[in-house]
Amino acid sequence: MSDNNTIVAKEIVKQLKAEKLIADEEINLESKIANGTIREIDWKVIIENQIINAEKKTKGETE
């Protein structure tokens, strides 16, 4: 893993966390991005989790 990949991966994860697109506890994503080992399924899981969390939040606000 090169230093440039690590820097870019850290920035990507930082921005995803800032936008609340991934959990603050997410620890594996940065290394997967830096190593180039992240797969399409990983992104699908991230997006599905966000949809589920948004639905729970919306449901909680309407009750």
mmCIF file of the N, C-alpha and C atoms, coordinates in Angstrom:
data_MODEL
# 
_entry.id   MODEL 
# 
loop_
_atom_site.group_PDB 
_atom_site.id 
_atom_site.type_symbol 
_atom_site.label_atom_id 
_atom_site.label_alt_id 
_atom_site.label_comp_id 
_atom_site.label_asym_id 
_atom_site.label_entity_id 
_atom_site.label_seq_id 
_atom_site.pdbx_PDB_ins_code 
_atom_site.Cartn_x 
_atom_site.Cartn_y 
_atom_site.Cartn_z 
_atom_site.occupancy 
_atom_site.B_iso_or_equiv 
_atom_site.pdbx_formal_charge 
_atom_site.auth_seq_id 
_atom_site.auth_comp_id 
_atom_site.auth_asym_id 
_atom_site.auth_atom_id 
_atom_site.pdbx_PDB_model_num 
ATOM 1   N N  . MET A 1 1  ? 0.864   -1.176 0.000  1.00 0.00 ? 1  MET A N  1 
ATOM 2   C CA . MET A 1 1  ? 0.000   0.000  0.000  1.00 0.00 ? 1  MET A CA 1 
ATOM 3   C C  . MET A 1 1  ? 0.901   1.225  0.000  1.00 0.00 ? 1  MET A C  1 
ATOM 4   N N  . SER A 1 2  ? 0.691   2.121  -0.947 1.00 0.00 ? 2  SER A N  1 
ATOM 5   C CA . SER A 1 2  ? 1.518   3.317  -1.022 1.00 0.00 ? 2  SER A CA 1 
ATOM 6   C C  . SER A 1 2  ? 0.988   4.401  -0.100 1.00 0.00 ? 2  SER A C  1 
ATOM 7   N N  . ASP A 1 3  ? 1.860   5.345  0.196  1.00 0.00 ? 3  ASP A N  1 
ATOM 8   C CA . ASP A 1 3  ? 1.457   6.458  1.056  1.00 0.00 ? 3  ASP A CA 1 
ATOM 9   C C  . ASP A 1 3  ? 0.342   7.272  0.420  1.00 0.00 ? 3  ASP A C  1 
ATOM 10  N N  . ASN A 1 4  ? 0.396   7.439  -0.901 1.00 0.00 ? 4  ASN A N  1 
ATOM 11  C CA . ASN A 1 4  ? -0.653  8.201  -1.586 1.00 0.00 ? 4  ASN A CA 1 
ATOM 12  C C  . ASN A 1 4  ? -2.007  7.514  -1.461 1.00 0.00 ? 4  ASN A C  1 
ATOM 13  N N  . ASN A 1 5  ? -2.018  6.201  -1.610 1.00 0.00 ? 5  ASN A N  1 
ATOM 14  C CA . ASN A 1 5  ? -3.275  5.460  -1.460 1.00 0.00 ? 5  ASN A CA 1 
ATOM 15  C C  . ASN A 1 5  ? -3.829  5.617  -0.053 1.00 0.00 ? 5  ASN A C  1 
ATOM 16  N N  . THR A 1 6  ? -2.955  5.574  0.935  1.00 0.00 ? 6  THR A N  1 
ATOM 17  C CA . THR A 1 6  ? -3.378  5.719  2.323  1.00 0.00 ? 6  THR A CA 1 
ATOM 18  C C  . THR A 1 6  ? -3.972  7.093  2.566  1.00 0.00 ? 6  THR A C  1 
ATOM 19  N N  . ILE A 1 7  ? -3.335  8.118  2.036  1.00 0.00 ? 7  ILE A N  1 
ATOM 20  C CA . ILE A 1 7  ? -3.818  9.492  2.203  1.00 0.00 ? 7  ILE A CA 1 
ATOM 21  C C  . ILE A 1 7  ? -5.193  9.650  1.556  1.00 0.00 ? 7  ILE A C  1 
ATOM 22  N N  . VAL A 1 8  ? -5.333  9.149  0.344  1.00 0.00 ? 8  VAL A N  1 
ATOM 23  C CA . VAL A 1 8  ? -6.613  9.239  -0.366 1.00 0.00 ? 8  VAL A CA 1 
ATOM 24  C C  . VAL A 1 8  ? -7.687  8.447  0.371  1.00 0.00 ? 8  VAL A C  1 
ATOM 25  N N  . ALA A 1 9  ? -7.354  7.256  0.831  1.00 0.00 ? 9  ALA A N  1 
ATOM 26  C CA . ALA A 1 9  ? -8.316  6.421  1.554  1.00 0.00 ? 9  ALA A CA 1 
ATOM 27  C C  . ALA A 1 9  ? -8.789  7.113  2.830  1.00 0.00 ? 9  ALA A C  1 
ATOM 28  N N  . LYS A 1 10 ? -7.868  7.725  3.564  1.00 0.00 ? 10 LYS A N  1 
ATOM 29  C CA . LYS A 1 10 ? -8.240  8.440  4.793  1.00 0.00 ? 10 LYS A CA 1 
ATOM 30  C C  . LYS A 1 10 ? -9.201  9.577  4.484  1.00 0.00 ? 10 LYS A C  1 
ATOM 31  N N  . GLU A 1 11 ? -8.946  10.298 3.412  1.00 0.00 ? 11 GLU A N  1 
ATOM 32  C CA . GLU A 1 11 ? -9.809  11.423 3.045  1.00 0.00 ? 11 GLU A CA 1 
ATOM 33  C C  . GLU A 1 11 ? -11.192 10.940 2.617  1.00 0.00 ? 11 GLU A C  1 
ATOM 34  N N  . ILE A 1 12 ? -11.247 9.865  1.860  1.00 0.00 ? 12 ILE A N  1 
ATOM 35  C CA . ILE A 1 12 ? -12.538 9.307  1.439  1.00 0.00 ? 12 ILE A CA 1 
ATOM 36  C C  . ILE A 1 12 ? -13.356 8.903  2.654  1.00 0.00 ? 12 ILE A C  1 
ATOM 37  N N  . VAL A 1 13 ? -12.744 8.164  3.565  1.00 0.00 ? 13 VAL A N  1 
ATOM 38  C CA . VAL A 1 13 ? -13.447 7.706  4.764  1.00 0.00 ? 13 VAL A CA 1 
ATOM 39  C C  . VAL A 1 13 ? -13.861 8.895  5.622  1.00 0.00 ? 13 VAL A C  1 
ATOM 40  N N  . LYS A 1 14 ? -12.997 9.883  5.730  1.00 0.00 ? 14 LYS A N  1 
ATOM 41  C CA . LYS A 1 14 ? -13.313 11.089 6.510  1.00 0.00 ? 14 LYS A CA 1 
ATOM 42  C C  . LYS A 1 14 ? -14.557 11.779 5.953  1.00 0.00 ? 14 LYS A C  1 
ATOM 43  N N  . GLN A 1 15 ? -14.626 11.919 4.637  1.00 0.00 ? 15 GLN A N  1 
ATOM 44  C CA . GLN A 1 15 ? -15.772 12.581 4.020  1.00 0.00 ? 15 GLN A CA 1 
ATOM 45  C C  . GLN A 1 15 ? -17.039 11.737 4.115  1.00 0.00 ? 15 GLN A C  1 
ATOM 46  N N  . LEU A 1 16 ? -16.915 10.427 3.977  1.00 0.00 ? 16 LEU A N  1 
ATOM 47  C CA . LEU A 1 16 ? -18.081 9.556  4.127  1.00 0.00 ? 16 LEU A CA 1 
ATOM 48  C C  . LEU A 1 16 ? -18.640 9.639  5.542  1.00 0.00 ? 16 LEU A C  1 
ATOM 49  N N  . LYS A 1 17 ? -17.759 9.683  6.527  1.00 0.00 ? 17 LYS A N  1 
ATOM 50  C CA . LYS A 1 17 ? -18.199 9.805  7.921  1.00 0.00 ? 17 LYS A CA 1 
ATOM 51  C C  . LYS A 1 17 ? -18.833 11.169 8.168  1.00 0.00 ? 17 LYS A C  1 
ATOM 52  N N  . ALA A 1 18 ? -18.259 12.216 7.595  1.00 0.00 ? 18 ALA A N  1 
ATOM 53  C CA . ALA A 1 18 ? -18.801 13.566 7.772  1.00 0.00 ? 18 ALA A CA 1 
ATOM 54  C C  . ALA A 1 18 ? -20.212 13.670 7.216  1.00 0.00 ? 18 ALA A C  1 
ATOM 55  N N  . GLU A 1 19 ? -20.473 12.970 6.132  1.00 0.00 ? 19 GLU A N  1 
ATOM 56  C CA . GLU A 1 19 ? -21.802 12.980 5.512  1.00 0.00 ? 19 GLU A CA 1 
ATOM 57  C C  . GLU A 1 19 ? -22.722 11.928 6.113  1.00 0.00 ? 19 GLU A C  1 
ATOM 58  N N  . LYS A 1 20 ? -22.216 11.215 7.128  1.00 0.00 ? 20 LYS A N  1 
ATOM 59  C CA . LYS A 1 20 ? -22.982 10.159 7.811  1.00 0.00 ? 20 LYS A CA 1 
ATOM 60  C C  . LYS A 1 20 ? -23.366 9.031  6.856  1.00 0.00 ? 20 LYS A C  1 
ATOM 61  N N  . LEU A 1 21 ? -22.513 8.774  5.870  1.00 0.00 ? 21 LEU A N  1 
ATOM 62  C CA . LEU A 1 21 ? -22.754 7.682  4.931  1.00 0.00 ? 21 LEU A CA 1 
ATOM 63  C C  . LEU A 1 21 ? -22.182 6.368  5.438  1.00 0.00 ? 21 LEU A C  1 
ATOM 64  N N  . ILE A 1 22 ? -21.272 6.457  6.391  1.00 0.00 ? 22 ILE A N  1 
ATOM 65  C CA . ILE A 1 22 ? -20.767 5.264  7.068  1.00 0.00 ? 22 ILE A CA 1 
ATOM 66  C C  . ILE A 1 22 ? -20.701 5.562  8.556  1.00 0.00 ? 22 ILE A C  1 
ATOM 67  N N  . ALA A 1 23 ? -20.707 4.509  9.334  1.00 0.00 ? 23 ALA A N  1 
ATOM 68  C CA . ALA A 1 23 ? -20.662 4.659  10.789 1.00 0.00 ? 23 ALA A CA 1 
ATOM 69  C C  . ALA A 1 23 ? -19.284 5.141  11.232 1.00 0.00 ? 23 ALA A C  1 
ATOM 70  N N  . ASP A 1 24 ? -19.266 5.910  12.312 1.00 0.00 ? 24 ASP A N  1 
ATOM 71  C CA . ASP A 1 24 ? -17.996 6.371  12.862 1.00 0.00 ? 24 ASP A CA 1 
ATOM 72  C C  . ASP A 1 24 ? -17.123 5.206  13.315 1.00 0.00 ? 24 ASP A C  1 
ATOM 73  N N  . GLU A 1 25 ? -17.755 4.076  13.609 1.00 0.00 ? 25 GLU A N  1 
ATOM 74  C CA . GLU A 1 25 ? -17.027 2.901  14.081 1.00 0.00 ? 25 GLU A CA 1 
ATOM 75  C C  . GLU A 1 25 ? -16.390 2.097  12.953 1.00 0.00 ? 25 GLU A C  1 
ATOM 76  N N  . GLU A 1 26 ? -16.678 2.442  11.717 1.00 0.00 ? 26 GLU A N  1 
ATOM 77  C CA . GLU A 1 26 ? -16.146 1.703  10.567 1.00 0.00 ? 26 GLU A CA 1 
ATOM 78  C C  . GLU A 1 26 ? -14.620 1.782  10.572 1.00 0.00 ? 26 GLU A C  1 
ATOM 79  N N  . ILE A 1 27 ? -13.967 0.622  10.600 1.00 0.00 ? 27 ILE A N  1 
ATOM 80  C CA . ILE A 1 27 ? -12.507 0.611  10.669 1.00 0.00 ? 27 ILE A CA 1 
ATOM 81  C C  . ILE A 1 27 ? -11.851 -0.101 9.484  1.00 0.00 ? 27 ILE A C  1 
ATOM 82  N N  . ASN A 1 28 ? -12.546 -0.985 8.824  1.00 0.00 ? 28 ASN A N  1 
ATOM 83  C CA . ASN A 1 28 ? -11.940 -1.774 7.749  1.00 0.00 ? 28 ASN A CA 1 
ATOM 84  C C  . ASN A 1 28 ? -11.978 -1.092 6.393  1.00 0.00 ? 28 ASN A C  1 
ATOM 85  N N  . LEU A 1 29 ? -12.881 -0.167 6.215  1.00 0.00 ? 29 LEU A N  1 
ATOM 86  C CA . LEU A 1 29 ? -13.069 0.444  4.902  1.00 0.00 ? 29 LEU A CA 1 
ATOM 87  C C  . LEU A 1 29 ? -11.817 1.166  4.423  1.00 0.00 ? 29 LEU A C  1 
ATOM 88  N N  . GLU A 1 30 ? -11.179 1.909  5.306  1.00 0.00 ? 30 GLU A N  1 
ATOM 89  C CA . GLU A 1 30 ? -9.995  2.669  4.915  1.00 0.00 ? 30 GLU A CA 1 
ATOM 90  C C  . GLU A 1 30 ? -8.894  1.757  4.378  1.00 0.00 ? 30 GLU A C  1 
ATOM 91  N N  . SER A 1 31 ? -8.616  0.673  5.063  1.00 0.00 ? 31 SER A N  1 
ATOM 92  C CA . SER A 1 31 ? -7.556  -0.228 4.597  1.00 0.00 ? 31 SER A CA 1 
ATOM 93  C C  . SER A 1 31 ? -7.948  -0.924 3.297  1.00 0.00 ? 31 SER A C  1 
ATOM 94  N N  . LYS A 1 32 ? -9.238  -1.250 3.149  1.00 0.00 ? 32 LYS A N  1 
ATOM 95  C CA . LYS A 1 32 ? -9.690  -1.876 1.905  1.00 0.00 ? 32 LYS A CA 1 
ATOM 96  C C  . LYS A 1 32 ? -9.524  -0.921 0.727  1.00 0.00 ? 32 LYS A C  1 
ATOM 97  N N  . ILE A 1 33 ? -9.852  0.347  0.931  1.00 0.00 ? 33 ILE A N  1 
ATOM 98  C CA . ILE A 1 33 ? -9.687  1.331  -0.143 1.00 0.00 ? 33 ILE A CA 1 
ATOM 99  C C  . ILE A 1 33 ? -8.208  1.496  -0.468 1.00 0.00 ? 33 ILE A C  1 
ATOM 100 N N  . ALA A 1 34 ? -7.388  1.656  0.557  1.00 0.00 ? 34 ALA A N  1 
ATOM 101 C CA . ALA A 1 34 ? -5.956  1.873  0.354  1.00 0.00 ? 34 ALA A CA 1 
ATOM 102 C C  . ALA A 1 34 ? -5.297  0.689  -0.342 1.00 0.00 ? 34 ALA A C  1 
ATOM 103 N N  . ASN A 1 35 ? -5.726  -0.514 -0.009 1.00 0.00 ? 35 ASN A N  1 
ATOM 104 C CA . ASN A 1 35 ? -5.139  -1.717 -0.608 1.00 0.00 ? 35 ASN A CA 1 
ATOM 105 C C  . ASN A 1 35 ? -5.760  -2.080 -1.950 1.00 0.00 ? 35 ASN A C  1 
ATOM 106 N N  . GLY A 1 36 ? -6.861  -1.432 -2.288 1.00 0.00 ? 36 GLY A N  1 
ATOM 107 C CA . GLY A 1 36 ? -7.548  -1.752 -3.533 1.00 0.00 ? 36 GLY A CA 1 
ATOM 108 C C  . GLY A 1 36 ? -8.324  -3.051 -3.458 1.00 0.00 ? 36 GLY A C  1 
ATOM 109 N N  . THR A 1 37 ? -8.707  -3.445 -2.245 1.00 0.00 ? 37 THR A N  1 
ATOM 110 C CA . THR A 1 37 ? -9.403  -4.719 -2.073 1.00 0.00 ? 37 THR A CA 1 
ATOM 111 C C  . THR A 1 37 ? -10.891 -4.559 -1.812 1.00 0.00 ? 37 THR A C  1 
ATOM 112 N N  . ILE A 1 38 ? -11.389 -3.336 -1.837 1.00 0.00 ? 38 ILE A N  1 
ATOM 113 C CA . ILE A 1 38 ? -12.826 -3.139 -1.619 1.00 0.00 ? 38 ILE A CA 1 
ATOM 114 C C  . ILE A 1 38 ? -13.566 -3.643 -2.850 1.00 0.00 ? 38 ILE A C  1 
ATOM 115 N N  . ARG A 1 39 ? -14.660 -4.320 -2.599 1.00 0.00 ? 39 ARG A N  1 
ATOM 116 C CA . ARG A 1 39 ? -15.432 -4.903 -3.691 1.00 0.00 ? 39 ARG A CA 1 
ATOM 117 C C  . ARG A 1 39 ? -16.775 -4.195 -3.793 1.00 0.00 ? 39 ARG A C  1 
ATOM 118 N N  . GLU A 1 40 ? -17.441 -4.435 -4.894 1.00 0.00 ? 40 GLU A N  1 
ATOM 119 C CA . GLU A 1 40 ? -18.754 -3.827 -5.113 1.00 0.00 ? 40 GLU A CA 1 
ATOM 120 C C  . GLU A 1 40 ? -19.720 -4.210 -4.000 1.00 0.00 ? 40 GLU A C  1 
ATOM 121 N N  . ILE A 1 41 ? -19.639 -5.445 -3.535 1.00 0.00 ? 41 ILE A N  1 
ATOM 122 C CA . ILE A 1 41 ? -20.546 -5.897 -2.488 1.00 0.00 ? 41 ILE A CA 1 
ATOM 123 C C  . ILE A 1 41 ? -20.344 -5.093 -1.203 1.00 0.00 ? 41 ILE A C  1 
ATOM 124 N N  . ASP A 1 42 ? -19.106 -4.664 -0.936 1.00 0.00 ? 42 ASP A N  1 
ATOM 125 C CA . ASP A 1 42 ? -18.849 -3.851 0.254  1.00 0.00 ? 42 ASP A CA 1 
ATOM 126 C C  . ASP A 1 42 ? -19.623 -2.541 0.186  1.00 0.00 ? 42 ASP A C  1 
ATOM 127 N N  . TRP A 1 43 ? -19.637 -1.914 -0.989 1.00 0.00 ? 43 TRP A N  1 
ATOM 128 C CA . TRP A 1 43 ? -20.373 -0.660 -1.145 1.00 0.00 ? 43 TRP A CA 1 
ATOM 129 C C  . TRP A 1 43 ? -21.866 -0.897 -1.023 1.00 0.00 ? 43 TRP A C  1 
ATOM 130 N N  . LYS A 1 44 ? -22.337 -2.024 -1.557 1.00 0.00 ? 44 LYS A N  1 
ATOM 131 C CA . LYS A 1 44 ? -23.767 -2.340 -1.461 1.00 0.00 ? 44 LYS A CA 1 
ATOM 132 C C  . LYS A 1 44 ? -24.189 -2.495 -0.006 1.00 0.00 ? 44 LYS A C  1 
ATOM 133 N N  . VAL A 1 45 ? -23.359 -3.131 0.796  1.00 0.00 ? 45 VAL A N  1 
ATOM 134 C CA . VAL A 1 45 ? -23.665 -3.300 2.220  1.00 0.00 ? 45 VAL A CA 1 
ATOM 135 C C  . VAL A 1 45 ? -23.717 -1.943 2.909  1.00 0.00 ? 45 VAL A C  1 
ATOM 136 N N  . ILE A 1 46 ? -22.782 -1.075 2.594  1.00 0.00 ? 46 ILE A N  1 
ATOM 137 C CA . ILE A 1 46 ? -22.758 0.266  3.188  1.00 0.00 ? 46 ILE A CA 1 
ATOM 138 C C  . ILE A 1 46 ? -24.042 1.014  2.842  1.00 0.00 ? 46 ILE A C  1 
ATOM 139 N N  . ILE A 1 47 ? -24.429 0.982  1.579  1.00 0.00 ? 47 ILE A N  1 
ATOM 140 C CA . ILE A 1 47 ? -25.633 1.695  1.141  1.00 0.00 ? 47 ILE A CA 1 
ATOM 141 C C  . ILE A 1 47 ? -26.884 1.089  1.762  1.00 0.00 ? 47 ILE A C  1 
ATOM 142 N N  . GLU A 1 48 ? -26.962 -0.234 1.809  1.00 0.00 ? 48 GLU A N  1 
ATOM 143 C CA . GLU A 1 48 ? -28.124 -0.886 2.423  1.00 0.00 ? 48 GLU A CA 1 
ATOM 144 C C  . GLU A 1 48 ? -28.251 -0.505 3.894  1.00 0.00 ? 48 GLU A C  1 
ATOM 145 N N  . ASN A 1 49 ? -27.144 -0.454 4.603  1.00 0.00 ? 49 ASN A N  1 
ATOM 146 C CA . ASN A 1 49 ? -27.183 -0.057 6.011  1.00 0.00 ? 49 ASN A CA 1 
ATOM 147 C C  . ASN A 1 49 ? -27.683 1.372  6.170  1.00 0.00 ? 49 ASN A C  1 
ATOM 148 N N  . GLN A 1 50 ? -27.295 2.249  5.273  1.00 0.00 ? 50 GLN A N  1 
ATOM 149 C CA . GLN A 1 50 ? -27.754 3.632  5.344  1.00 0.00 ? 50 GLN A CA 1 
ATOM 150 C C  . GLN A 1 50 ? -29.253 3.726  5.085  1.00 0.00 ? 50 GLN A C  1 
ATOM 151 N N  . ILE A 1 51 ? -29.742 2.952  4.142  1.00 0.00 ? 51 ILE A N  1 
ATOM 152 C CA . ILE A 1 51 ? -31.181 2.952  3.854  1.00 0.00 ? 51 ILE A CA 1 
ATOM 153 C C  . ILE A 1 51 ? -31.959 2.449  5.060  1.00 0.00 ? 51 ILE A C  1 
ATOM 154 N N  . ILE A 1 52 ? -31.492 1.365  5.653  1.00 0.00 ? 52 ILE A N  1 
ATOM 155 C CA . ILE A 1 52 ? -32.163 0.810  6.835  1.00 0.00 ? 52 ILE A CA 1 
ATOM 156 C C  . ILE A 1 52 ? -32.161 1.821  7.977  1.00 0.00 ? 52 ILE A C  1 
ATOM 157 N N  . ASN A 1 53 ? -31.021 2.455  8.221  1.00 0.00 ? 53 ASN A N  1 
ATOM 158 C CA . ASN A 1 53 ? -30.932 3.447  9.298  1.00 0.00 ? 53 ASN A CA 1 
ATOM 159 C C  . ASN A 1 53 ? -31.837 4.645  9.034  1.00 0.00 ? 53 ASN A C  1 
ATOM 160 N N  . ALA A 1 54 ? -31.913 5.076  7.783  1.00 0.00 ? 54 ALA A N  1 
ATOM 161 C CA . ALA A 1 54 ? -32.777 6.208  7.439  1.00 0.00 ? 54 ALA A CA 1 
ATOM 162 C C  . ALA A 1 54 ? -34.242 5.848  7.649  1.00 0.00 ? 54 ALA A C  1 
ATOM 163 N N  . GLU A 1 55 ? -34.615 4.629  7.280  1.00 0.00 ? 55 GLU A N  1 
ATOM 164 C CA . GLU A 1 55 ? -35.998 4.186  7.479  1.00 0.00 ? 55 GLU A CA 1 
ATOM 165 C C  . GLU A 1 55 ? -36.343 4.113  8.958  1.00 0.00 ? 55 GLU A C  1 
ATOM 166 N N  . LYS A 1 56 ? -35.427 3.612  9.769  1.00 0.00 ? 56 LYS A N  1 
ATOM 167 C CA . LYS A 1 56 ? -35.656 3.539  11.212 1.00 0.00 ? 56 LYS A CA 1 
ATOM 168 C C  . LYS A 1 56 ? -35.817 4.939  11.803 1.00 0.00 ? 56 LYS A C  1 
ATOM 169 N N  . LYS A 1 57 ? -34.969 5.852  11.349 1.00 0.00 ? 57 LYS A N  1 
ATOM 170 C CA . LYS A 1 57 ? -35.018 7.224  11.854 1.00 0.00 ? 57 LYS A CA 1 
ATOM 171 C C  . LYS A 1 57 ? -36.340 7.882  11.468 1.00 0.00 ? 57 LYS A C  1 
ATOM 172 N N  . THR A 1 58 ? -36.750 7.716  10.224 1.00 0.00 ? 58 THR A N  1 
ATOM 173 C CA . THR A 1 58 ? -38.004 8.293  9.748  1.00 0.00 ? 58 THR A CA 1 
ATOM 174 C C  . THR A 1 58 ? -39.186 7.698  10.497 1.00 0.00 ? 58 THR A C  1 
ATOM 175 N N  . LYS A 1 59 ? -39.170 6.404  10.696 1.00 0.00 ? 59 LYS A N  1 
ATOM 176 C CA . LYS A 1 59 ? -40.250 5.738  11.415 1.00 0.00 ? 59 LYS A CA 1 
ATOM 177 C C  . LYS A 1 59 ? -40.315 6.236  12.854 1.00 0.00 ? 59 LYS A C  1 
ATOM 178 N N  . GLY A 1 60 ? -39.180 6.423  13.485 1.00 0.00 ? 60 GLY A N  1 
ATOM 179 C CA . GLY A 1 60 ? -39.131 6.915  14.857 1.00 0.00 ? 60 GLY A CA 1 
ATOM 180 C C  . GLY A 1 60 ? -39.635 8.342  14.982 1.00 0.00 ? 60 GLY A C  1 
ATOM 181 N N  . GLU A 1 61 ? -39.413 9.157  13.969 1.00 0.00 ? 61 GLU A N  1 
ATOM 182 C CA . GLU A 1 61 ? -39.856 10.553 13.999 1.00 0.00 ? 61 GLU A CA 1 
ATOM 183 C C  . GLU A 1 61 ? -41.358 10.673 13.797 1.00 0.00 ? 61 GLU A C  1 
ATOM 184 N N  . THR A 1 62 ? -41.954 9.727  13.091 1.00 0.00 ? 62 THR A N  1 
ATOM 185 C CA . THR A 1 62 ? -43.392 9.807  12.815 1.00 0.00 ? 62 THR A CA 1 
ATOM 186 C C  . THR A 1 62 ? -44.237 9.201  13.925 1.00 0.00 ? 62 THR A C  1 
ATOM 187 N N  . GLU A 1 63 ? -43.597 8.496  14.851 1.00 0.00 ? 63 GLU A N  1 
ATOM 188 C CA . GLU A 1 63 ? -44.358 7.869  15.943 1.00 0.00 ? 63 GLU A CA 1 
ATOM 189 C C  . GLU A 1 63 ? -44.462 8.785  17.133 1.00 0.00 ? 63 GLU A C  1 
# 
